[in-house]
């Protein structure tokens, strides 16, 4: 069923609706209420907001800091009764793709993209020149609940092994080693180089050696 709140949210007009008789309508099997994919719904009793994912048929809770960052409020969400809201199965919390998140307890940073959450070192944060406006501060509980399988490095950054001095270009999730000759030719700038431990360097998948483009 499409509730009045959803009809209003998606702007349904009389010209878009086909009228059928009661017997025909009643004969159609009924499923769960309809919500547009990516719509934000609000519990009218608690004010909690969730994002609806049609592919998974779940609602994903949007924490207060993320809702504030997205500018969500009663005026741009679909208000649901408690019964309607809890009637939608709950999935994982909603995190916008490409978000930088900070633990409100200890200040640790992470980057979320494509379902993966990776730690952002202070060194990498400095290279990215992250500003407070780009960071969403969330609760320690929510931050620690996110899986952090690896460190985050943006494409195009150079990564140096602290123990050996080896330098690689990070691209496509892999390190591409620079030979001494290439290092001398490219002169990787310190402002775009993350110096990491041998363990962190070894943990990053290795790709083919880097060859600078010819002019």
C-alpha positions, 0 to 999 in steps of 0.5 A: 500500500502507498500511504498518504505520507508517501503519496505526498512525498513522491508528489502523486497526482490524480492523473498518475493514478488509475481508478479500479473497482473495489472487487478488483482492488481487493483481489490483488495480493497485498505485500508490505507498504511501499517506500521509494528506494533511498527515501528517508522515513521518520518515526513520528514518536521518537524522531528516529530517521532511517533510510529505506533500501529497496534492494535489501528491503530494510531501513537503515538507521541514520544516526543524529550526527549523520542526519544533521550532516545530511540536513534531514528533518521532519520537513524532508522525511516521510513521517510514519507511525510507530507501527509502520516504522518498526514494521520495516525490517532494520538493517545496518546503520546508514553511512553515506558513501565517501564519508570521513568519520571521527570517533567522538571519544578518541578522535580516530578517523576512518573513511567509509566507501562501498561498504568498507570502513578503513582507518585514516592515519593523521599523516594521511589526513594531513595529506588530504588536508581534511577540514572539520566540515568534511568530517562527521563525528559519531559516537564511540559505540557506532564507530567501533561497530564498523569493520576496519580491515585496513588502512585507507590511502587515496589513489595517487598517494605515494607510500614509503616503507619506513624500514627499507625506504622503498617508495610505491604509488598507491592506485586501485587498491595496490602499491606500484613500486618505483625503482630508484631510477623512477624515484629520481625522475619523479621526485615524489613530493613529501607533501604527498607521501605517507611514511608507514611501518614495514608491516603496514607497507607489506599488508597492502597488495602489490601490483606491477611496478610503476612506469611514469608516462612518457611525454 
